[in-house]
Amino acid sequence: MNTILPIGSVVRIKGINKPMMIFGLLQKSGVSNIQVVDYVGVPYPEGNIGAQMQIGFQRHDIVEILFRGYETDEFEVWAERIKEFGSSNV
């Protein structure tokens, strides 16, 4: 899926049975903290229960949107950044 989603959105991602709530955009993720990901999420409904449960993923990893978060004009700036980042890292 190539949809740009705001913080608060709840999605299902490849390889994880638990729904994930997006709480961060364009952040470094992984053990080496080098890879930049489109989204960082936490299990839903638990939320942030520790760094080990924070999952970084790309928008193409999303297989289903369960809930779309709150969007404002300010979010549109981030949506454009995510689109630009994705096209520069293909």
NULUM-900750 format. One record per residue (C-alpha): residue in one letter; x, y, z. Coordinates in steps of 0.1 Angstrom, whole numbers, plus 5000, padded with zeros to 4 digits. Layout:
resn  x  y  z
A  X  Y  Z
...
***
This chain:
resn  x  y  z
M  5000  5000  5000
N  5014  5034  4991
T  4991  5056  5011
I  5006  5083  5033
L  4990  5081  5068
P  4991  5105  5098
I  5001  5098  5134
G  4974  5079  5152
S  4965  5057  5123
V  4961  5020  5131
V  4973  4995  5105
R  4982  4959  5099
I  5017  4953  5085
K  5033  4923  5068
G  5045  4897  5091
I  5029  4910  5123
N  4995  4898  5135
K  4990  4926  5160
P  4976  4959  5148
M  5001  4987  5150
M  4994  5024  5158
I  5016  5049  5140
F  5033  5073  5164
G  5062  5086  5144
L  5071  5097  5108
L  5105  5095  5090
Q  5126  5083  5119
K  5157  5062  5123
S  5150  5026  5132
G  5169  4993  5137
V  5198  4981  5158
S  5223  5003  5140
N  5198  5033  5140
I  5209  5041  5105
Q  5179  5031  5083
V  5152  5058  5080
V  5117  5044  5079
D  5084  5060  5068
Y  5067  5051  5101
V  5073  5039  5136
G  5045  5021  5153
V  5035  5005  5186
P  5011  4976  5193
Y  4974  4986  5194
P  4957  4989  5219
E  4986  4987  5244
G  5006  5016  5230
N  5042  5023  5239
I  5052  4996  5263
G  5089  4998  5257
A  5115  5004  5230
Q  5116  4967  5221
M  5080  4969  5209
Q  5085  4999  5186
I  5085  4987  5151
G  5098  5007  5121
F  5082  5000  5088
Q  5078  5014  5053
R  5045  5024  5037
H  5047  4994  5013
D  5046  4971  5044
I  5011  4982  5052
V  4985  4955  5042
E  4954  4971  5058
I  4943  5004  5072
L  4921  4999  5102
F  4918  5035  5113
R  4930  5067  5098
G  4944  5093  5122
Y  4937  5130  5125
E  4949  5152  5096
T  4955  5189  5094
D  4972  5212  5069
E  5004  5207  5090
F  5003  5170  5082
E  5004  5177  5045
V  5039  5190  5049
W  5050  5157  5064
A  5031  5137  5038
E  5051  5155  5011
R  5083  5147  5030
I  5074  5110  5031
K  5066  5110  4994
E  5100  5127  4986
F  5119  5104  5009
G  5103  5073  4993
S  5111  5084  4957
S  5147  5092  4966
N  5152  5057  4982
V  5138  5034  4956
***
